[in-house]
Amino acid sequence: MNIKFFNSLSGKVEEFKPIKEGEVSIYVCGPTVYNDPHIGNMRPVVFFDTFRKFLETIGYKVKFVSNYTDVDDKIIKKALEEHKSEKEITTFYISEYENCLKALNVAEAYENPKVTDYIPSIISYIDGLVKNGSAYVNDGEVFFNVADDETYGCLSKINKEDLISGARIEQNSKKKSPLDFLLWKETKEGIKWESPWCKGRPGWHTECCVMIDTIFKGMIDIHGGGMDLKFPHHENEIAQAEAMHHNKIANYWLHTAMMNIKGEKMSKSLGNVILAKDAIKEYGADTIRLLLLNCDYRSILNFSDDTIKDCASILQKIGFIYKKLNLLLNLEGIDLVGKTCKTQVFLEDLANDVNIPNGITHLLDIIKEANVEFRKKDKNLEILKEDFYAISQISYILGLHFEPQKLSEEELNLYKEYLKYKSEKDFVKSDEIRKILLEKNIL
């Protein structure tokens, strides 16, 4: 199957060709762990998890890595405010983050590297940049010399002149140019490490370069993250990789757009920040997951009452027919797991610039077909079996909690009793059994 998607590096949709046939290497920037993740943080997480599951479903072996930034000024500040160590802060928030991932049915990564485990390698990497003239030292701090990088801006499509007059530049009097970015920072408070330059900590942009080098041993296929990381973080990663290895880290750069809350940008100043754990608790993990997926990944996603309602409605439609089919196949002694060609259109949608909304529309078409067939007096079990397999496989890729449920003989007999009492209009007994069946998630 030919896969194509928008490569942020080239600025166009390209056919995907992995470095190694049959294998895909993916690195997605993870969180800086000083606070609970908000709902917008989950968009790239859920998108790349779905993309990964799609790739694995069509036969690729995927090596998926996402990091934790566990050293940062915000972490140090939080630790000082709460009179705790940085380790205590990051351990707690990594746990909170992983609770959200588990709830949202996100598959485990091949590795989740932490920056603090890579400090010697980061120091060595920065030292290499200093020695080859790509970086310079000023009063104990190390900066990357952007002026010498002729390709700078290749990802974000921002030119240096616009940057100098712009506002997204970290001010530091030690810089030769406002464009230069920090590689090693002197740290007066909080966690710090010895280095050839001063006691301090690494700059944010070097960390991912080192972890990718160490784990993947070279270039990777896909580097991803939210659109907010495109500049300066990912741009600065590429600058360092060009200076060190004369490459751009990855052949493909994939970014997801931001999220609005009821049409407005999410921000603390507007007081509309929604924590992921709160959204999951209030609306349900599957509803949130579907909401994060049911929008073109390059378009701004709107979190609103209407979009929540739409996703809840879709989930209700899936669950209603899925349980019916699961029960029917159990009663008929038909295997609950199998292959089907009815997923082909869905897979083609995802192969075409990861068009998940179109894929969800195709899922609804399968559900409609299954409902029509199920209502017939003489049901075609072959059609319903294929529909069940398709819904199961698509739900797996979308990360929804719909899995085949093998019923025991006792449960099947209980259901038959329910039907018997219902047909005899003994509603007291049928309601008693119905309550049990509902508790067992059979009805």
N, C-alpha and C positions, 0 to 999 in steps of 0.2 A: 504494500500500500504506500503510495506516494504521500508524504506529509509536507505541508508548507505552512509557514506562519510568518508574522511580521518580525523581521530582524531589526531591532533598534539601531544596530551598527550601520547597516546599509540604508535604512529608512524605507525599506520595501518588503513586500511579501516574497519569501524565497523558499525554494524546495530544500527540505532538510536532508543533509547527507552526513551521517555520523563519521567520526574519525575512524572508529573500528566497526566493521560490519557486524550488525546484530547487537551492538552495545551502545548505550547512551550514558554520558557523564553529565550530571547536572549539579550545579552549586547555586543555592538560593540564600541570599543574605538573611540572617535571622535577627532576633530582637536584641536591643540593649536592655539588659534585665535589671531595671531599677524601679519598675512599676508594673501594675497589672496591664495586660494588653487590652487595647480598645477594639471595637468591632472592625474598624478599618484595617488594623494589623492582620486580621484573619483573612483578608481577601487574597493576597498573594499566597498565603499558606494553603488555603483550600484550592485555589486555582492550580498551583503546581502539583499538589497531591493528586488532583483529578487528571492532570496531564500525564503524570507519572503512571498512574493506573491504566490509562489509555495505552501508553507505550508498552507497558508490560502485557496487556491483554492481546495486543497484536504481535507479540513475540519478542520484543526487545528485552535485553538484560539491562536494567537501569541501576547505575550507581548514583544514589541521590544523597547529597550532603547539604546540611544547613547548620550554620554556626550560632553560637551565643557570644555576644560581646559582653564580657563580664568584668571589664575595667573601663572606666569612663568618668569624666568629671561629675556627671549626674549621680553615678553610683557612689562615688566618694562623698559627695554632698549629703546624700541620703544616709549613708553610714554614720557620718558625723552628727547629723540631726537626731538619729535614733540611738546613738551611742552603741553602735554595733560594728562588727567588722564588715568589710566589703564582701567577704565570703558568705557571711550570714545573709546579707541582703540579696546577693545573686542566687544563692541556693534556694531561698524562699521563692523568689519570683520565677526562677526556672521551673520550679515545681508547679506554681500557679499556671504558668504558660502551658506546661505539658498536660495539666488537667484539662485545659481548653482543647488541646489537640486530641486527646483521648475522646472527649465528648463529641468532637466534630468528626470522629472516625478517620483521623489522619494516620496514614501508615508510618511506621518507624523509619527513620532515615538510616542510611548505611553508617553514618557517623554524624554526631553533633559536637564538633570541636569547640572548645572554649579558648578564648584568647590567652588567658593566664597560663595555659598549658604549652603555649608556643613562644613564650618570651625570648628564650635563647635564639630560636630560629628567626624571630622578628629582628632582634639586634643584629644578627649576622646578615640578614637581608639589607637592612638599612646601611650597615657598614659597607656592603658591596656597592650600593648606590653612591655613597660618599667617595669610595675609592675610584669608581669609574667616571666621576665628575658630574653625575646627574643630581647630586645633592650636596649641600654645604652645611658647615657647622658655624653657628654664631652664638657665642656666650653659652655654650653647653647644650643648646637646642639644635635640632637637625631639620632642614627644610629641603623640599624637592624644588629644583630649579626649573620652573615651567617654561621660562623664556627659551631654553634650548630644545624644547620638545616641539618639533614642527607639526606634529599630527594632533596636538592638544585640541580638544573640541570635537574629535571625530565621532564620538558617541552622541553627545548632547547637541551637536551642531551649533555650538556657541563659539564665537570668535573671541580672541584675547582682548581686542580693543573694547568690545561690548562689556566684557567682564570687568575691566579696569574701571569703567564708568558705572558699573552696576553695584548692587548692594550685597550680593551673596558671597562676599569675600571676608574671611576671618582677618581682623586687623591685628597686626603684630609688628612692632617697630624693628624687630630683629630681621625681618624679611628684606631681601634685596628688591623684591617686586611684590606688589599686592596679590599677584596671582599665585605665588609660591605657597605650598601647603606643608603643614607640620608632619614630620615623620617621627621625631622623638621629642617629648615634651618634659620640661623640668617640672617636678611635682613637689610642692611645698608641704601639702597636707595629704594624708591618706596613703594608700598602697603605692609603693615605688620599687624600682629595681635598679641595681648598679648597671652602668653601661660605660662604654669608652668616652662618653660625652658628659653625662651628669646622672644623678639619681633621678629617675623619672618613670614615665610610662610611654608606650607607643601611641602614635597618632592613629586615628580610626581607619584611615584609608589603606594602611600597609597590612593590616591584620588578615584580611581576606586573601590578599595576594599570597601570603606565606602559607596559609592553611590550604589553599588550592594547590600550591606547589608541592607541599608535603604529602597531602593525601592522594592527589591524582598523578603526581610525578610528570607534570607537563600540561599542555593545553587541554582544555575541556570542550565539550560540544556546546553546552548551554549554560550561560550565567544569567540568573534571574533575580527579580525582586520587584518592589513597588516602584512606580514612576518617580516618586520622591527621591529615590536613590540614584537615579540616572545622572544627575549632577548635584553635588560635586563627587559623591562617593565613587560611583562606577567609572566616571571619567578619570578620576585620580588613580584608580586601580589600573586602568589601561595605560596611563602615563608611566607608572612604575614598571609594569610588565614590559612595555616597549623598551624602557631604559635598561632593564635587567636581562630580558630574554628576546627582545625584538619580536614580540608577538602581542596580541590583544587579549590574552588570557583565554577567551572563548571565541569560537567561530560564530556563535549566535547569541545575541543578547535579547532577552524577553522580559517585558515589563507590563505590569498591570496598572490600570488607572486608579485614581483615588475614589473615595466614597464621600457622598454628602448625606447629611441628616435632614430629611424633610426639605430638600432643595438648598440647604445652606452648608457651607464648608464646616466640617467638624473642628471645633477648637475650644480650648478651655475658656477663652474670653467670652464666647457665646454661651457657654454652659451647656453645650449639647453633646459632650463626649459620652459615649455609651461603652461601658466595659464589656468585653466579650463574654465574661462569665455571667454578667447580669442579663445580657441578651439571650444567652443559651438557656438560662434558668426561666426566663419569662416566656419565651416563644418556642423553645425546644431546639435541640441541636440540629435536627434535620431541616427544620424551617430556616434556620440561620444559614446552614450550609447551602441550601437551594437558593436562597436569596443572593448569596455571594457569587453563585455560578450563573444565575439566570439573567445575565447581562453581558454584552460583548466585553471581553477583558480589557480592551483598549478604550472603552467608554466609561465616563464617570457613572458610578453606581449610586442610586438614590435609596436610602433606607427610609421608608415611610410606612404609614399604616396600610396604604394600598398595596405596596410591594410585599409586605409581610402577609397580608390577607391572600394575595394571589398565590404565594408559595405554600401557605397552609392549605389552600384549596387543592393545589396540585398533589400535595402529599396525601391528602384525604382520598383523592381519586386513585392514587397508587395503592394505598393501604387497603382500600375497599375491595378492589379486584384481586389484589395479591393474596389476601387471606382466603378469599373464596377459591381461587385456583389452587392454592396450597392444600386446602382441605379436600377439594375434589380429587387431586392427584393422589393424595394419601388414600382416599376411599377406593380409588380405582387401582391401587397398587402400582402406580407409575413412578419411575425414578424422578426425584425432585431436582436433580442436577444433570444438565446435558448441554449440548451445543445446538446452536440454531443460526440460520442465515438471516434471521429477522433483525439482527443487530447491525447489519452491514451499512444501512443508511446512517444510523447513529455514528458508527465508527468513521464513515466518510465525512460526516459533518465535523467531527473533531480533527480529522486529518486536514480539513480545509480551514486553516488559520484558527484552530481550536474553537470552532463555532458551537459552543456548548448550548446556547439558547435554542439553536436550530435542532440540536440533538434532543433537548427536552421536549420540543414540539413533536419530534418523531416518537418519543416515548409515549406521549399522550395519544398519538394515532394508534399505537399498539394497544393501549389501554381501551380505547374506544372500540377497536375490533374485538377485543376479548369480551367486553361487556355485551356487545351485540350477540356474539356466539354463545355466551353463557346463558342468555335469556331464552335461547331456542329450546324447544322441547327435546329435540334430538340433537344434543350437543356433539360437535365434532371434537373429540378428545385430542386428536393430533394437532389441530389448530390451537386449542387451548394450552396444550403442553408446550408448543413452540412459543406462544405468547408468554407463558410463565418463565421459560428459560430466558427469553429476551429481556423481560422486566428485571429478572434477577441479575443478569450480567450488566445491564445498563445502570441499575441501582448500585452495584458494586463500584463501577467506574466513577459514578457521581458521589460515592461515599455515603450513600443513604443506608439507614439501618433496616433494610429489607432482605432477609436471608431465608432460604428454604427451611421449613420446620418439619422434621420427621416426627409423626405422631406415633405414640405407643399403641399397642392393641387396646389397652385400657381406655386411652383417650378416644380412640375411634369408636369403641363400644359406647362410651359416654355420649358421644355426638349422635350415634344412632338412637340411643334412648331419648335424647332431646327431640329428634325428629319424630319419634314414635308418639311421645306425649303431646307434642305440638299438633300432630295430625289428629290425635284423639281429643283435642281441645282441652287437655288437662293442663291448663296454663299455670297452675300452682307448681306442679312438678317440673314442667318445661322451663319455667322461669328460674327455679332453683338450679337446674342443670346449666341453664344459659349463663347464670352468674359465675359458675365454676369455669365454664368454657372461656368466658371473657377474662377471668383472672389468669388463665393459662395462655392467653393471647391467641386462642384458636379461632374465635369469632371476631 
